[in-house]
Amino acid sequence: MYKTDLFGPADINRAGLCIGCGSCVVQAGSPAVEMNFDVYGELKPHAPKEWLNERSASFSRTCPFSNAALNEDQLAAELFPATSSHNLSIGHFQTAYVGYAAEDDFRMQGSSGGMVTWVATELLRKGLIDGVAHVIATKDPVSEGRYFTYRISRTEAEVREGAKSRYYPIELSQVLKDIRDTPGRYAVVGIPCFIKAVQLLRREDPVYRERIRYTLGLFCGHMKSARLVESFAWQMKVPVHDIRQVEFRHKDPDRPAYWYNAMLTLHDGSRVNKDWRYMADGDFGAGFFMNSACNFCEDVVAETADISFGDAWGKPYALDGRGTNVLVVRSQVIEQLLSAPRGQLPPLRPFPLSASLFFFDRFRSFSRNMHLSTYVRTPRSCFR
């Protein structure tokens, strides 16, 4: 590694490349280094200047937006050498499916087809893991200072509390610390850059390599700041401090799945809701409250995850308000889990690559970020 390839947290932040994953904070192992919101409502490392300015080889190798870290193609080639297919748009993969969780009410509890929660639950039920690191709603957002946070869940009931999409800043430092402190086998659910951070950390640290057994990736257009909730509150004419719970995609089976509806539950138990399309920032792909690092990311589909999940936005699936998932599978173990007989439950439908690309191209961010691919992974000029 050349000396010019050494970076520190301040370099990444100054270049607008810090996504706020928290990987650097857990590696610091110091109470003086922590993740907090900045003035823009984004999570960033807060620490003494000496730590922020320190450039090191380990940080440079493990920050997901560092130019010295392996990129998604390199990581996936290491992680999934047995995969049968590769495509510029979705990376290495074994199979692709479209479908939903037919068991119980997994589908109705989720924002899409319920498959993320179902796969995480199934890994737990099969005894393949001891816990799932995923995002849940906080019990008291006023005292906790945020509406959502990562947690390790160890029962099916706890895992199912993590259903639904969360367009809100979260970070991994505490759950990664818990994984390091508590022996066991874990699965981590996260957006593409968070999964990349986990995989880079697994390469660096044998403890994480042994304990994090599975990664479940979520298709991602971009990371929103906490200001999105404030904006929704203003447009629904409720004080932000009165909000107890945020549901970004309230599900209505009688409406098309792509008609997002935001619902806010207040402390007095009342609820207000409004369709995204009637709000000033309701076009997700327009990039309101987007973290600047997302402009330099071309991984929309979590290329380094064992399995990735998204919404099936193509017809006829997008018209079904109950929700339908697209799945991209890279792990042989998870492929076997999905293909196992499930009694009378309808099977997932395999579909060819051409069809899968149709769904992915519905993401405006996918097209935007692929346009940037000429300049990234990651431009050295950003660090000047």
C-alpha positions as CSV (number, residue, x, y, z in Angstrom):
1,M,0.0,0.0,0.0
2,Y,1.4,3.3,-1.0
3,K,1.5,6.1,1.5
4,T,-0.8,8.2,-0.7
5,D,-3.4,5.4,-0.2
6,L,-3.5,6.0,3.5
7,F,-6.6,7.8,4.7
8,G,-8.2,8.8,8.0
9,P,-11.8,9.5,9.0
10,A,-11.3,13.2,8.4
11,D,-10.2,12.6,4.8
12,I,-13.3,10.6,4.0
13,N,-15.6,13.1,5.7
14,R,-14.0,16.1,4.1
15,A,-14.4,14.5,0.7
16,G,-18.1,13.9,1.3
17,L,-17.7,10.2,1.3
18,C,-18.6,9.2,4.9
19,I,-21.9,7.2,4.8
20,G,-22.0,6.9,8.6
21,C,-21.7,3.1,8.8
22,G,-19.8,3.1,12.2
23,S,-17.2,0.5,11.2
24,C,-14.3,2.9,12.1
25,V,-15.9,3.7,15.4
26,V,-16.1,0.1,16.6
27,Q,-12.5,-0.5,15.5
28,A,-11.4,2.5,17.6
29,G,-12.7,0.8,20.8
30,S,-12.7,4.0,22.7
31,P,-15.6,5.7,24.5
32,A,-14.3,9.0,23.2
33,V,-15.1,7.9,19.7
34,E,-18.8,7.6,18.8
35,M,-21.4,8.1,16.1
36,N,-23.7,11.2,16.4
37,F,-25.9,13.2,14.2
38,D,-24.3,16.3,12.5
39,V,-26.1,19.5,11.6
40,Y,-27.5,17.9,8.4
41,G,-29.2,15.0,10.3
42,E,-26.5,12.5,9.1
43,L,-24.6,10.1,11.4
44,K,-20.8,10.8,11.5
45,P,-18.0,9.8,13.8
46,H,-17.4,12.3,16.6
47,A,-14.0,12.0,18.2
48,P,-10.9,13.9,19.2
49,K,-9.2,15.6,16.2
50,E,-6.1,13.4,16.7
51,W,-8.1,10.3,16.0
52,L,-10.1,11.8,13.1
53,N,-6.8,13.0,11.4
54,E,-4.9,9.8,11.9
55,R,-4.2,7.9,8.7
56,S,-3.8,4.2,9.0
57,A,-3.6,1.1,6.8
58,S,-6.4,-0.7,8.7
59,F,-8.9,2.2,8.3
60,S,-8.0,2.6,4.6
61,R,-8.7,-1.1,4.0
62,T,-12.0,-1.2,5.9
63,C,-13.8,2.1,5.1
64,P,-16.3,1.2,2.4
65,F,-15.6,4.4,0.5
66,S,-11.8,4.3,0.8
67,N,-9.9,4.2,-2.5
68,A,-7.5,1.7,-0.8
69,A,-10.3,-0.8,0.0
70,L,-11.2,-3.7,-2.2
71,N,-14.2,-2.8,-4.5
72,E,-17.4,-4.8,-4.8
73,D,-16.2,-6.8,-7.7
74,Q,-13.0,-7.9,-6.0
75,L,-14.9,-8.7,-2.7
76,A,-17.6,-10.7,-4.5
77,A,-15.0,-12.7,-6.5
78,E,-13.4,-13.7,-3.2
79,L,-16.7,-14.4,-1.4
80,F,-18.6,-16.2,-4.1
81,P,-16.2,-18.1,-6.4
82,A,-18.7,-20.8,-7.1
83,T,-21.4,-18.5,-8.5
84,S,-22.4,-19.4,-12.1
85,S,-23.2,-15.9,-13.5
86,H,-21.8,-12.4,-13.5
87,N,-23.3,-9.2,-14.8
88,L,-22.1,-5.6,-14.8
89,S,-25.3,-4.4,-13.2
90,I,-25.7,-6.9,-10.4
91,G,-22.3,-8.5,-10.0
92,H,-21.8,-12.2,-9.2
93,F,-24.9,-14.3,-8.6
94,Q,-26.2,-17.8,-8.6
95,T,-30.0,-17.4,-9.2
96,A,-32.6,-14.7,-9.3
97,Y,-36.2,-15.0,-8.1
98,V,-39.4,-13.0,-7.9
99,G,-41.9,-13.9,-5.2
100,Y,-43.1,-13.3,-1.7
101,A,-43.3,-15.0,1.7
102,A,-46.5,-17.0,1.7
103,E,-46.1,-18.2,5.3
104,D,-48.4,-16.6,7.9
105,D,-48.5,-12.8,7.7
106,F,-44.8,-12.2,6.7
107,R,-45.9,-10.5,3.5
108,M,-48.4,-8.2,5.1
109,Q,-46.0,-7.2,7.8
110,G,-43.3,-6.2,5.4
111,S,-43.1,-3.2,3.1
112,S,-42.6,-5.4,0.1
113,G,-43.0,-9.2,-0.1
114,G,-41.8,-10.0,3.4
115,M,-38.9,-12.1,2.2
116,V,-36.1,-10.3,4.2
117,T,-37.8,-11.1,7.5
118,W,-38.7,-14.6,6.3
119,V,-35.1,-15.5,5.3
120,A,-33.7,-14.1,8.5
121,T,-36.3,-16.0,10.6
122,E,-35.7,-19.2,8.6
123,L,-31.9,-19.0,9.3
124,L,-32.7,-18.7,13.0
125,R,-35.3,-21.6,12.9
126,K,-32.9,-23.9,11.1
127,G,-30.2,-23.3,13.7
128,L,-27.8,-21.7,11.3
129,I,-27.5,-18.5,13.3
130,D,-27.9,-17.4,16.9
131,G,-28.9,-13.8,16.2
132,V,-29.8,-11.3,13.5
133,A,-28.4,-7.8,13.5
134,H,-31.1,-5.6,11.9
135,V,-32.9,-2.3,12.2
136,I,-35.9,-1.8,14.5
137,A,-37.9,1.2,15.6
138,T,-36.9,2.7,18.9
139,K,-39.3,2.6,21.8
140,D,-38.9,6.2,22.8
141,P,-37.4,8.4,20.1
142,V,-37.3,11.5,22.3
143,S,-35.1,10.0,25.0
144,E,-33.1,7.8,22.5
145,G,-32.6,10.7,20.1
146,R,-33.5,8.7,17.0
147,Y,-36.4,6.8,15.5
148,F,-34.5,3.7,14.4
149,T,-31.5,1.7,15.5
150,Y,-29.7,-1.5,14.9
151,R,-30.3,-4.4,17.4
152,I,-29.4,-8.1,17.6
153,S,-32.6,-10.2,17.8
154,R,-32.4,-13.8,19.0
155,T,-36.1,-15.0,18.7
156,E,-38.5,-15.1,15.8
157,A,-40.7,-12.5,17.5
158,E,-37.8,-10.1,17.9
159,V,-36.8,-10.6,14.2
160,R,-40.3,-9.9,13.0
161,E,-40.2,-6.5,14.8
162,G,-37.6,-5.4,12.2
163,A,-40.0,-5.8,9.3
164,K,-40.7,-2.7,7.0
165,S,-38.4,-0.3,5.2
166,R,-36.5,2.4,7.2
167,Y,-35.4,5.4,5.2
168,Y,-33.5,6.9,8.0
169,P,-29.8,7.1,9.2
170,I,-28.6,4.1,11.2
171,E,-25.1,2.8,12.1
172,L,-23.5,-0.5,13.0
173,S,-21.0,0.3,15.7
174,Q,-23.0,-1.0,18.7
175,V,-24.1,-4.3,17.1
176,L,-20.6,-4.9,15.8
177,K,-19.3,-4.4,19.3
178,D,-21.9,-6.8,20.6
179,I,-20.9,-9.4,18.0
180,R,-17.3,-9.1,19.0
181,D,-18.1,-9.3,22.8
182,T,-20.6,-12.2,22.5
183,P,-19.6,-15.4,20.8
184,G,-22.1,-16.8,18.4
185,R,-23.2,-17.0,14.8
186,Y,-24.8,-14.0,13.3
187,A,-26.5,-12.7,10.2
188,V,-26.4,-9.0,9.3
189,V,-29.1,-7.2,7.4
190,G,-28.0,-4.0,5.7
191,I,-27.9,-1.6,2.7
192,P,-25.1,-2.3,0.1
193,C,-22.4,0.0,1.6
194,F,-23.0,-1.4,5.1
195,I,-22.7,-5.0,3.8
196,K,-19.5,-4.0,2.1
197,A,-18.2,-2.5,5.3
198,V,-19.0,-5.7,7.1
199,Q,-17.2,-7.8,4.5
200,L,-14.1,-5.6,4.6
201,L,-14.1,-5.9,8.4
202,R,-14.4,-9.7,8.1
203,R,-11.3,-9.7,5.9
204,E,-9.5,-7.7,8.5
205,D,-10.6,-9.3,11.8
206,P,-10.8,-13.1,12.2
207,V,-13.4,-12.8,15.0
208,Y,-15.9,-11.1,12.7
209,R,-15.0,-13.5,9.9
210,E,-15.9,-16.5,12.2
211,R,-19.0,-15.0,13.8
212,I,-20.8,-13.2,10.9
213,R,-22.0,-16.2,8.9
214,Y,-24.6,-14.6,6.6
215,T,-25.2,-11.2,5.1
216,L,-28.7,-10.1,3.8
217,G,-28.5,-7.0,1.5
218,L,-31.2,-4.5,0.7
219,F,-31.5,-2.8,-2.7
220,C,-30.8,0.9,-2.0
221,G,-31.4,4.1,-4.0
222,H,-29.6,6.2,-1.4
223,M,-29.3,7.0,2.3
224,K,-31.8,9.6,3.6
225,S,-31.0,12.0,6.4
226,A,-33.1,12.4,9.5
227,R,-34.5,15.6,8.0
228,L,-36.9,13.5,5.9
229,V,-39.0,12.7,8.9
230,E,-39.0,16.4,9.9
231,S,-40.1,17.4,6.4
232,F,-42.9,14.8,6.4
233,A,-44.1,16.1,9.8
234,W,-44.2,19.7,8.6
235,Q,-46.1,18.7,5.5
236,M,-48.6,16.8,7.6
237,K,-48.8,19.7,10.0
238,V,-47.7,17.9,13.2
239,P,-44.8,18.9,15.6
240,V,-41.8,16.7,15.1
241,H,-41.4,16.1,18.9
242,D,-45.0,14.7,19.0
243,I,-44.0,11.7,16.7
244,R,-43.6,8.4,18.4
245,Q,-43.4,6.1,15.4
246,V,-42.7,6.5,11.7
247,E,-43.9,4.1,9.0
248,F,-42.4,5.1,5.6
249,R,-44.5,2.7,3.6
250,H,-47.9,2.0,5.1
251,K,-49.3,-1.0,3.2
252,D,-52.7,-1.0,1.5
253,P,-53.4,-4.2,-0.5
254,D,-56.0,-2.4,-2.6
255,R,-53.5,0.1,-4.0
256,P,-50.5,-0.4,-6.3
257,A,-47.3,-1.2,-4.4
258,Y,-45.5,1.8,-5.8
259,W,-48.0,4.3,-4.2
260,Y,-45.9,4.9,-1.1
261,N,-47.9,6.2,1.9
262,A,-46.1,7.7,5.0
263,M,-47.9,7.3,8.3
264,L,-46.8,9.0,11.6
265,T,-48.1,7.8,14.9
266,L,-48.2,10.5,17.6
267,H,-47.6,10.1,21.4
268,D,-51.4,10.4,22.0
269,G,-52.0,7.4,19.8
270,S,-53.5,9.4,16.9
271,R,-52.2,8.9,13.4
272,V,-51.7,11.1,10.3
273,N,-50.7,9.9,6.9
274,K,-50.1,11.2,3.4
275,D,-49.1,9.8,0.0
276,W,-45.4,10.5,-0.9
277,R,-46.5,11.7,-4.3
278,Y,-48.3,14.6,-2.8
279,M,-45.3,15.8,-0.8
280,A,-42.5,18.1,-2.0
281,D,-39.8,15.5,-1.4
282,G,-42.0,12.5,-2.3
283,D,-40.0,11.5,-5.4
284,F,-37.5,9.2,-3.8
285,G,-35.2,9.1,-6.9
286,A,-35.0,12.9,-6.9
287,G,-32.5,12.7,-4.1
288,F,-33.9,15.0,-1.4
289,F,-31.9,14.6,1.9
290,M,-29.4,12.3,0.2
291,N,-26.0,11.6,1.8
292,S,-23.4,12.9,-0.6
293,A,-21.5,9.6,-0.5
294,C,-24.3,8.0,-2.4
295,N,-23.3,10.0,-5.5
296,F,-20.1,7.9,-5.6
297,C,-21.7,4.5,-5.1
298,E,-22.7,2.2,-8.0
299,D,-23.7,-0.8,-5.9
300,V,-27.5,-0.6,-5.8
301,V,-28.1,-4.3,-5.3
302,A,-25.7,-5.2,-2.5
303,E,-23.3,-7.2,-4.6
304,T,-21.3,-8.5,-1.6
305,A,-24.3,-10.0,0.2
306,D,-25.2,-13.7,0.4
307,I,-28.6,-12.7,-0.8
308,S,-30.1,-9.3,-1.9
309,F,-33.7,-8.2,-1.7
310,G,-35.6,-5.5,-3.6
311,D,-39.1,-4.6,-4.8
312,A,-40.4,-6.0,-8.0
313,W,-41.4,-2.8,-9.7
314,G,-42.3,-4.2,-13.1
315,K,-45.9,-5.2,-14.1
316,P,-47.8,-7.1,-13.0
317,Y,-46.0,-7.2,-9.6
318,A,-46.0,-3.4,-9.0
319,L,-49.8,-3.3,-9.2
320,D,-50.1,-5.8,-6.3
321,G,-50.4,-3.8,-3.1
322,R,-49.5,-6.8,-1.0
323,G,-45.9,-6.4,-2.2
324,T,-43.5,-8.7,-4.2
325,N,-39.7,-9.1,-3.8
326,V,-36.9,-9.6,-6.3
327,L,-34.1,-11.8,-4.8
328,V,-30.6,-12.2,-6.1
329,V,-28.9,-15.2,-4.5
330,R,-25.2,-15.8,-4.2
331,S,-24.9,-18.3,-1.3
332,Q,-25.3,-22.0,-1.9
333,V,-26.7,-22.4,1.6
334,I,-29.4,-19.8,1.1
335,E,-30.2,-21.2,-2.3
336,Q,-30.9,-24.5,-0.7
337,L,-33.0,-22.8,2.0
338,L,-35.1,-21.1,-0.7
339,S,-35.5,-24.2,-2.8
340,A,-36.5,-26.6,0.0
341,P,-40.0,-28.0,-0.1
342,R,-42.4,-25.8,1.8
343,G,-45.6,-27.8,1.9
344,Q,-48.5,-26.1,0.2
345,L,-46.8,-22.7,0.0
346,P,-46.4,-21.3,-3.5
347,P,-42.8,-21.6,-4.8
348,L,-40.6,-18.6,-5.7
349,R,-40.4,-18.1,-9.4
350,P,-37.0,-18.1,-11.1
351,F,-36.6,-15.6,-13.9
352,P,-33.9,-14.9,-16.5
353,L,-31.3,-12.1,-16.2
354,S,-33.1,-10.0,-18.9
355,A,-36.2,-9.9,-16.8
356,S,-34.2,-9.1,-13.6
357,L,-32.6,-6.1,-15.3
358,F,-36.0,-4.8,-16.2
359,F,-36.8,-4.5,-12.5
360,F,-33.4,-3.0,-11.6
361,D,-33.7,-0.4,-14.3
362,R,-36.8,1.0,-12.6
363,F,-34.4,2.5,-10.1
364,R,-33.5,6.0,-11.2
365,S,-30.6,5.9,-8.8
366,F,-29.3,2.8,-10.5
367,S,-29.1,4.6,-13.8
368,R,-27.6,7.6,-12.2
369,N,-24.9,5.7,-10.3
370,M,-24.0,3.5,-13.3
371,H,-23.5,6.7,-15.2
372,L,-20.9,7.7,-12.6
373,S,-19.2,4.4,-12.8
374,T,-16.7,5.9,-15.3
375,Y,-15.4,8.0,-12.4
376,V,-15.7,5.7,-9.4
377,R,-14.7,3.3,-7.4
378,T,-13.5,5.9,-5.8
379,P,-11.9,8.9,-7.5
380,R,-8.5,9.7,-6.1
381,S,-9.2,13.4,-6.8
382,C,-11.9,13.4,-4.0
383,F,-9.1,13.2,-1.4
384,R,-7.1,16.2,-2.6
